[in-house]
Every structure is written in C-alpha cells, then in structure tokens.
Amino acid sequence: MIKTLLSGLLLALHTTLAFGQAKPAPSETWQSVFFDSPETALPLLTAAALRHSAQMKAMELEKGIAKQNVTLAKEAIFNNLAVGANYSYGNLLAVGNVGFDQIAIRNTPRYSAVASLNLPIGQLVTRGNNIKREQLALQRTEALKQDRENQIREQIIPMYQSVRLARKVFTLQQEALVNVRTNYQLAEKQFRQGQMTLQELSGVNSSLTSASVTLESARNQYDTAFMMLEEVVGAKISTLMTTK
C-alpha cells in the first residue's frame, strides 16, 4: 500500500524547470533514461552543455582568428611584391640584311611588364619565426578550447549526481512522511479511545510537522539541483533524454 502511494506521489511531482515556468512532470520514459542510465544521460548532457556554453563559442572564434593569423603570416611576403606594365607606340627602324636600300620605318606598338620583390633582409629572416609564432598561438588556442571542454565535462558529472541524490533523498523523505502520518493517525485514534494523553499526541503531531517541513526542504533541493543542471545544458532535460 505504501509503495503504491509513494509511486503515485513521485509521478505526480511537478519539477520546476529552468526558465521560470512550472511544467507537468514528463513521462516515465525520460526519467528512466536520466536517472537509471548515466552512461546514456551524461554524454547527452555534456554535448548540450558544450553547445550552450558561451565560452566554447568564444574559444571557437579565437581558433578561427588564430588560423587567419597563420595564413596572413605566410602571405605577408607578397606585401612587398610590385607588378608594373608599360605600353608604347612609335617608330621602329628596321634594317634588312641586303643593304641600306632595305631600310624601312615601321610604326610598332610595344608592351612590357615588370614584377619586382622589394623584401628587406630582416623581414626575410624573421618570416619563418613569425609563421611559427602564429602556429604556436593556434595550438595554444586549441589547447585552451580542449581544457574548457574538460572543465564542462567535470562540471556536469557532480551536477548530475546532485540531482540523482536529491531525488533519492526526496523519495526517502516521502516514505518517512507516510510512516509518520500513519503513526499520527494511530495516535489520534488511541487518544480518542483514551489510550494516549494530549501531551503524547502533541509530540506525535510535532513529528508529523517536522517530517512535512523536511519533505518540503528535500523537494526544494531537488528542484534547485534540477534547475541548475538545465541552466548549464541550456535545454529541458526531458527533451534531451528523448533525443535520438
């Protein structure tokens, strides 16, 4: 009987979600995945947290900038490349191989193109170092990004465990309240039959009040842990756990 009552209470629990709205408790399907299958739940939570993290987005932008800096360092040499073109039109004296009687005057267009590279020696010497420096900066950005990913994974694990523990404590407090309420109903019956004094009944009633307060505290801790986890992952846990 108690187990049936507890099951009904648990399924009727309304968990407050992270965006300030009270939603009905989702189905048992997502609860089974979330609470009973950490090997499935944790990767889903971690992936969502990585997508939601503003720091991860910033690190991705930093990585893109670092890649561009490497490209710019490699192409900096072309800043000193100059290309010029010239066109002229005029008389050109042509002499044949027979004699001066073969001399002819031709009007001939002439084109010319010139490419020059004016590169200071200092820049040429330091080019390789500049490229290497930007490549190291890119590697450093990638390492920082990986470190941040690790931090998020390490953050998700204790938050997930806190929710599971808070739910377990809440369930135990529900059981305790059912037991105390049953004792109070029995004590009340004994009091009406003259088998218990008012002082004794008052003591049992105090235990019932204390158990009720403790249950509400456990409910609050469970809701808070749940909301904090949803805030970090940036999505409803019930939705994440049913994502294929």
C-alpha positions as CSV (number, residue, x, y, z in Angstrom):
1,M,0.0,0.0,0.0
2,I,2.8,2.4,1.0
3,K,4.8,1.6,-2.2
4,T,1.7,2.3,-4.3
5,L,1.2,5.6,-2.6
6,L,4.8,6.6,-3.0
7,S,4.8,5.7,-6.6
8,G,1.7,7.9,-7.2
9,L,3.3,10.8,-5.3
10,L,6.5,10.6,-7.3
11,L,4.8,10.5,-10.7
12,A,2.7,13.5,-9.6
13,L,5.7,15.5,-8.8
14,H,5.9,18.8,-10.7
15,T,9.5,19.7,-11.3
16,T,10.1,23.4,-11.8
17,L,12.1,24.0,-15.0
18,A,15.0,26.4,-15.6
19,F,13.1,29.0,-17.5
20,G,10.8,30.2,-14.7
21,Q,7.7,28.1,-15.6
22,A,6.2,25.2,-13.8
23,K,5.7,22.2,-16.2
24,P,3.9,19.0,-15.6
25,A,6.2,16.0,-14.8
26,P,7.3,14.4,-18.1
27,S,6.7,10.7,-18.8
28,E,8.5,7.8,-17.2
29,T,10.5,7.2,-20.3
30,W,12.8,10.2,-20.0
31,Q,13.0,9.7,-16.2
32,S,14.2,6.1,-16.7
33,V,17.0,7.3,-19.1
34,F,18.0,10.2,-16.9
35,F,18.0,8.5,-13.5
36,D,18.8,4.9,-14.3
37,S,21.2,5.1,-17.3
38,P,24.1,7.6,-16.6
39,E,26.1,6.0,-19.5
40,T,23.4,7.5,-21.8
41,A,22.4,10.6,-19.9
42,L,25.9,12.0,-19.2
43,P,27.0,12.2,-22.9
44,L,23.7,13.9,-23.8
45,L,24.0,16.4,-21.0
46,T,27.7,17.1,-21.8
47,A,27.1,17.6,-25.5
48,A,24.2,20.1,-24.8
49,A,26.4,22.0,-22.3
50,L,29.2,22.3,-24.8
51,R,26.8,23.7,-27.4
52,H,25.2,26.1,-24.9
53,S,28.5,27.4,-23.4
54,A,29.3,31.0,-24.4
55,Q,32.9,30.4,-23.5
56,M,33.1,27.5,-26.0
57,K,31.6,29.7,-28.7
58,A,34.2,32.4,-27.9
59,M,37.0,29.8,-28.0
60,E,35.8,28.7,-31.4
61,L,36.0,32.3,-32.6
62,E,39.5,32.6,-31.2
63,K,40.6,29.5,-33.0
64,G,39.3,30.9,-36.3
65,I,41.2,34.1,-35.7
66,A,44.4,32.2,-35.0
67,K,44.0,30.3,-38.2
68,Q,43.6,33.5,-40.1
69,N,46.8,34.9,-38.5
70,V,48.8,31.9,-39.7
71,T,47.6,32.5,-43.2
72,L,48.4,36.2,-43.0
73,A,51.9,35.4,-41.7
74,K,52.5,33.1,-44.7
75,E,51.2,35.6,-47.2
76,A,52.9,38.7,-45.7
77,I,55.8,38.3,-48.2
78,F,53.5,39.3,-51.0
79,N,53.0,42.7,-49.5
80,N,56.4,43.6,-51.0
81,L,55.6,42.4,-54.5
82,A,55.2,45.1,-57.1
83,V,53.9,44.5,-60.6
84,G,54.0,47.1,-63.4
85,A,53.1,47.2,-67.1
86,N,54.0,49.6,-69.9
87,Y,52.7,50.3,-73.4
88,S,54.3,52.4,-76.0
89,Y,53.7,53.1,-79.7
90,G,56.2,54.7,-82.1
91,N,58.6,54.4,-85.0
92,L,60.9,51.4,-85.2
93,L,63.9,51.4,-87.6
94,A,64.1,48.1,-89.4
95,V,67.3,47.2,-91.5
96,G,67.3,44.3,-93.9
97,N,70.3,42.1,-94.5
98,V,70.8,43.2,-98.1
99,G,71.8,46.8,-97.9
100,F,70.7,50.3,-97.0
101,D,68.1,50.1,-99.7
102,Q,66.2,47.7,-97.4
103,I,65.9,50.1,-94.6
104,A,62.2,50.6,-93.5
105,I,60.4,52.6,-90.9
106,R,57.6,50.8,-89.1
107,N,55.1,52.1,-86.5
108,T,55.1,49.3,-83.9
109,P,53.3,49.0,-80.6
110,R,55.4,47.7,-77.7
111,Y,54.3,46.2,-74.4
112,S,56.4,45.5,-71.3
113,A,55.6,44.1,-67.9
114,V,57.8,44.1,-64.8
115,A,57.5,42.3,-61.4
116,S,59.7,43.2,-58.5
117,L,60.1,42.0,-55.0
118,N,61.4,44.5,-52.6
119,L,61.9,42.5,-49.4
120,P,64.0,43.8,-46.5
121,I,66.6,41.2,-45.3
122,G,65.2,41.5,-41.7
123,Q,61.7,40.6,-42.8
124,L,63.0,37.7,-44.9
125,V,65.0,36.3,-41.9
126,T,62.0,36.7,-39.5
127,R,59.3,35.3,-41.8
128,G,59.8,31.7,-40.6
129,N,59.7,32.8,-37.0
130,N,56.5,34.8,-37.5
131,I,54.8,31.9,-39.1
132,K,55.9,29.6,-36.3
133,R,54.7,32.0,-33.7
134,E,51.2,32.2,-35.2
135,Q,51.1,28.4,-35.5
136,L,52.0,28.1,-31.8
137,A,49.3,30.6,-31.0
138,L,46.8,28.4,-32.9
139,Q,48.0,25.4,-30.9
140,R,47.6,27.3,-27.7
141,T,44.0,28.3,-28.6
142,E,43.2,24.6,-29.4
143,A,44.6,23.5,-26.1
144,L,42.6,26.1,-24.2
145,K,39.5,25.0,-26.0
146,Q,40.1,21.4,-25.1
147,D,40.8,22.4,-21.5
148,R,37.4,24.2,-21.4
149,E,35.7,21.2,-22.8
150,N,37.2,19.1,-20.0
151,Q,36.1,21.6,-17.4
152,I,32.5,21.4,-18.6
153,R,32.5,17.6,-18.5
154,E,33.9,17.7,-15.0
155,Q,31.2,20.2,-14.1
156,I,28.3,18.1,-15.5
157,I,29.2,15.0,-13.6
158,P,28.7,16.3,-10.0
159,M,25.7,18.3,-11.0
160,Y,24.1,15.2,-12.5
161,Q,24.9,13.2,-9.4
162,S,23.5,16.0,-7.2
163,V,20.1,15.8,-9.0
164,R,20.1,12.0,-8.6
165,L,21.0,12.3,-4.9
166,A,18.4,15.0,-4.3
167,R,15.7,12.8,-5.9
168,K,16.7,9.9,-3.7
169,V,16.6,12.0,-0.5
170,F,13.2,13.4,-1.6
171,T,11.9,9.8,-2.1
172,L,13.1,8.8,1.3
173,Q,11.5,11.8,2.9
174,Q,8.2,10.9,1.2
175,E,8.5,7.4,2.8
176,A,9.3,8.9,6.2
177,L,6.3,11.3,6.0
178,V,4.0,8.4,5.1
179,N,5.2,6.5,8.2
180,V,4.9,9.5,10.5
181,R,1.4,10.3,9.2
182,T,0.4,6.7,9.8
183,N,1.7,6.9,13.3
184,Y,-0.2,10.1,13.9
185,Q,-3.4,8.6,12.7
186,L,-2.9,5.7,15.0
187,A,-2.1,8.0,17.9
188,E,-5.1,10.1,17.2
189,K,-7.3,7.0,17.4
190,Q,-5.7,6.0,20.7
191,F,-6.2,9.5,22.0
192,R,-9.9,9.4,21.2
193,Q,-10.1,6.0,23.0
194,G,-8.4,7.4,26.0
195,Q,-5.3,5.3,25.5
196,M,-2.9,8.3,24.9
197,T,-2.6,11.6,26.7
198,L,-2.8,15.0,24.9
199,Q,0.9,15.6,25.6
200,E,1.8,12.4,23.8
201,L,-0.5,13.2,20.9
202,S,1.1,16.6,20.7
203,G,4.6,15.0,20.5
204,V,3.4,12.8,17.6
205,N,1.9,15.9,15.9
206,S,5.2,17.7,16.2
207,S,7.0,14.8,14.5
208,L,4.4,15.0,11.7
209,T,5.1,18.7,11.3
210,S,8.8,18.2,11.3
211,A,8.6,15.4,8.7
212,S,6.4,17.7,6.5
213,V,9.0,20.5,6.7
214,T,11.8,18.1,5.9
215,L,10.0,16.8,2.9
216,E,9.4,20.4,1.5
217,S,13.1,21.1,2.1
218,A,14.1,18.0,0.2
219,R,11.6,18.9,-2.6
220,N,13.2,22.4,-2.8
221,Q,16.8,20.9,-3.0
222,Y,15.7,18.5,-5.8
223,D,14.0,21.3,-7.8
224,T,17.0,23.6,-7.3
225,A,19.5,21.0,-8.4
226,F,17.3,20.1,-11.4
227,M,17.0,23.8,-12.5
228,M,20.7,24.4,-12.1
229,L,21.5,21.5,-14.4
230,E,19.1,22.7,-17.0
231,E,20.6,26.1,-16.9
232,V,24.0,24.8,-17.7
233,V,22.8,22.5,-20.5
234,G,20.5,25.2,-21.9
235,A,17.6,22.8,-22.6
236,K,14.9,20.8,-21.0
237,I,16.3,17.6,-19.6
238,S,13.1,15.8,-20.6
239,T,13.7,16.8,-24.2
240,L,17.4,15.8,-24.2
241,M,16.7,12.4,-22.8
242,T,14.3,11.6,-25.6
243,T,16.5,13.0,-28.4
244,K,17.6,10.3,-30.9
